[in-house]
Amino acid sequence: MRYKLVIFAISICCGSAQVAQPTLVPRVHKLALAGDFAAARLELEQYRTGHGPTPEYIEALSWVGRGELSKGQTAAAEANAAEVRALCETQLKHRKLDAEPHLPIALGAAIEVEAQSLGAENRRDEAVVFLRDELKRWQGTSITLRIQKNVNLLTLEGKPVPLLDTANGVGSVRPQPLQAHRGHPVLLFLWAHWCPDCKAEVAIVQRLEAAYGRRGLVVVAPTQHYGYIAGGEEASPAAETKYIGEVFAKYYAGLGKVEAPLSEENFRRFGVSTTPTMVLVDGRGIVRLYNPGALTYEALAAKIEPLL
């Protein structure tokens, strides 16, 4: 089941449309990213007075911790993560984690903030043990990809690349195991059919192919099923595979004849809770870059150049 975050609601009053104010989460999100934690907490306090610690409140509170972490306030971020975790645990006494949309986001954020705070405090080993314990606890829920992403952020670079499931794919090129590309650097561009940031990244990857393809760079573009197609319409795997192929042909044609493995297992192994995710592998099969999110041409080129 998918949930959509409605940021703005339209209400009709006296025959005219009125735009409602943003809900709590985007208001607090904006303030936290700006570093205005006092205003964010005031918003939260006012909401809690009227509504209590609802799942929406808990998700909004988690944004304060993410903002504190981004500003280097690790002690405050860890305290926030503990508070969010405690509130989630109370809610989970009488509901499942994925019964609604807010708690998985909040709990995933608390785990992420805790791990990244430990890493920032040079407690990397402790962070990895913590994340692996959380991965076991929450196996089978929607937050496992996010936890695996954070394990990979701490451990994957400098290690052999995970195996790539190449049994199925989209496009005209049959996917090959990564071992088939040994001797060449490989840029894994993990994308989703619904992802606008992925489509925007295509032009950057195309530039990289033009600059480095003749010097040995190989681009592989894994994707996966999500259970729906355009407009959020639920779809069978066969119908979604057809739709993914159409999206690939329309928006990713600029990449040329690249392999596009289609597998949920690949996304689990690489912890792809953020799309695109960019992974750079050297000619010996060692991961040299693991980056959840888009990157600039310059940032990627600086990593690729030494591997050629």
N, C-alpha and C positions, 0 to 999 in steps of 0.2 A: 504494500500500500504506500502511496506517496502522499505527501502533504505539501500544500503551497502556502507560503507566507504572504498574507495580504497586507501590504504596507499602507495602501490608501483605500478607503471605502467610499463609495458614492451613495449619498442618501438623497431622497427626493422629498422636498418639503415645500408646501404651498405652491406646487407646480414648477419649482425650479430645482436644479441640481446643486447640491452643496458638497464640497470636498471635506471629509472628516479629517481630523488630525491623525498623524501617524500613530500607530499603536506603540505600546511601551517598548518593545524590543528595538525597533529602529531608532526611537528617541534616545535610549540609553546607549545604543551602539554608536551613534554619532558623537555623543558627548564623551564616551570612553576613548574613542579613537582620537579625539581632539585633546585628550589629556585632562578634561574638566571633570575629574572624579567627584568633586564635591557636588556639582550640579547633577551628575548621574545618580549619586546616592540619594540626593533629595527627591529626584523623580521616583526612585525605587521606594523610598520611605513613604511617600504620598500614596503610591499605588498599594503598598502592603497594608497601609492603614484601612483602606477601603475594601480590599479584595483578599488579603491574606497572601501567604507564600504559594501562589499558584504555579503551575509549570511555566507559564509565560514569564512570571516574575523571576523564576530561577534561571531561565535562559537569559533574560536581560541582565541579571546579576553576574552571570558568567562573562559577559562582555567587559565588565569592569576589570576582572582579573586579566583578561587578554590585553586590555589597554595598559594595565600596570606592568605586565610583562614586557610589552613593547617599549615602555619607557625605562626599562631596567630596574623597576621596583620589585625585585624578586620576592622579598619577604612579604610585601603586601599581596603580591600575586598568589603566593602559596597559601596565605591566610584566606584569600577569596576562594581558592580551589577547595580548601577544606570546608568552608561554609557551604559552597555549592554542593559538594559531595554529600554533606550531612542532610541538606534539604532534599536532595534526590533520593537518598536512602529512606527518608521518611515517606516520601511519595510512593516508593517502590514496595512498601509494605502491603499496599492494597491495589497495585496495578502493575502490569508488565511494562518493561522499558519502552517498547515500541508501540504502545497502545495509543499514543498521541505524539505530535511532532516536537514538542519543546524539550522534554526530558532527555531524549537522546543527544540533542545538540548541547544541552547544558552539561550533562555528565561527560560527554566526549571532550568538551572544552576543559572541564576541571581536570581530567586525566592528562590532557595535553599540556595545560599550564603547569601542573605539578611536575611532569617529566622535564619540560623545557626549563623550568626554574632550577631543578636539580642539575641539569646539564650546564646551565649558566654559572652555577656555583662550583663547577669542576667536580661534580659528583655523578659523573657519566655512568659508571658501573651501577651505582644505586638506581639511577633513572632507568637503565635497561632492565634490571631485575624487576623493578616496579611495573614497567610496561608489560613485560612478559607475563607477570602474574595477572595483570588486568586483562590481557588478551585471553588467557585461559578462563577467567571468570565470566567474561562477556561474549564468549564464543557463540556464534549463531545469532547475534543481534546486529543491529545496523551500525554499531560503533566499532566493529572489529577492524574495518578498513582504516579508520582514523587512528586506531591504536597501532596497527601495523605500520602505517605511515611514519609515526613517531619513532617506532623501533628502527625503521630503515634510516631515518634522519640521523640517528645516533650511531648506527652500525654498518650501513651498507657500503659507503664509500671506502675503497681500498680492499673490498672483498669480491670474490667471484660473483658474477651476475646470476640471479636466480634463473632456473630453467624457464624457457618460454614455451607455452603450449601452442603448437602450430597445427593442430589437427584440423582446424577450420579457419576460414578467413573470408574477407570480402575483397572485391576488386578482381583484376585479371591476373594477378601474380600469386602463385601458390606460396604460402609462407614456408620458410625453412627454419630449422633449428639455428640458434645463434652460433653454434659451433661451425656452421657452414660459412660464416663470415670472419672466422679467425684470421688474423693478419690485417684486418681493417677495423678502424674505429666505427662503432655503431651508435647512432642516436635513436633512442626509443622515444617516440612521440605518442604518449598514451592519451587518447581523446575519447569524447562521448558525442553521440549524435545530436544531443540537445544543447551542447556547450558553445556559447558564442565566443568565449575566450579561445577555444580551440580553433575555431574558424579564423579568428584574427591572427593566430600564431602561424597559420599556414604560409603566409607571405614571408615570414622570417625563416621558416624551415626551407622554403623554396630558395631563398637567397643563399642559405648555407649549402644546399645541394649544388647550386650554380658555382659557388666559390670553391667547394672542397670535394665535390663528387668525383671529379677527375683525378683527385689526389688520394682517393680511397675511401672517403666517408660513405657509409651506408645508412640510409634512413629506414627504420621499421616503425609502422604506425599501428600498434595494437589498440583494439577497442573491445567493448563487451555489450551484452544485452542488459536492458534496464526494465523490461516488461511492459514498455509502452512506446508509442510512436507520436507523431505530431499532435499537438493539442492535449497531450496527456492521455490519449486513448489507449486503453489496455490492449495488448497484442500478444499473440502466440509467438514462440521463438521463431517459427518460420516466417510469419508476417513481419516481425521486427527485423529479422535478418535481411529480408527484401528491402525494407525501409532504410536500414543502415547502408546497404549497398547504393541506394539512390542518393543518400546524403553524401556518401563518399565520392560518388561520381560527380556530384554537383559542386561541392565545396572543396574537395581535396584533390581535384584533377591536376592542379598545379604542381603536385608532388611527383607527378610522373608515375612510372611503374614501380611503386613501392609495395612491399609486403604489408598486409594489414590483418594480422591474426585476430580472430574473434573468440574470446574466451574470458569467462568470469574468473577463472583460476589465475590468469595473469594479473588481473587487477588485485586479487587477494595477495599474491606474492609480492607485488610492488606497492601495496598499501595505497591504492589510488582512491583516496577520498576527495582529492582535489584534481580537477581537470583544467587544462592539460597538466600532466606530470611529465617532466623531461628527465631522461636517464641517459648518461653518456658512458659507453663501455669502450675500453681500449682494445687493441688488437689481440691481447692475451686473455680477454674475457673478464677483466677487472673493472668494477664500477668506479668511474672517476668523478661523476657528478650525479647526485640525486636531488631533484628539485620539484617539489609539489607546486604547481603554478607556472604561469608563462614566464619566459625570459626574453630579454632583448637579443638582437642579433649580436651586438658587441660582447655581451656576457657569454653567450654560447661559443662565439668564434674564439674568444680567449681561452676557452677550455679545450676546443677541438684542435687548434693550431699545434700545440705541443705533441699531439698524438699521431700526427701524420708522418 
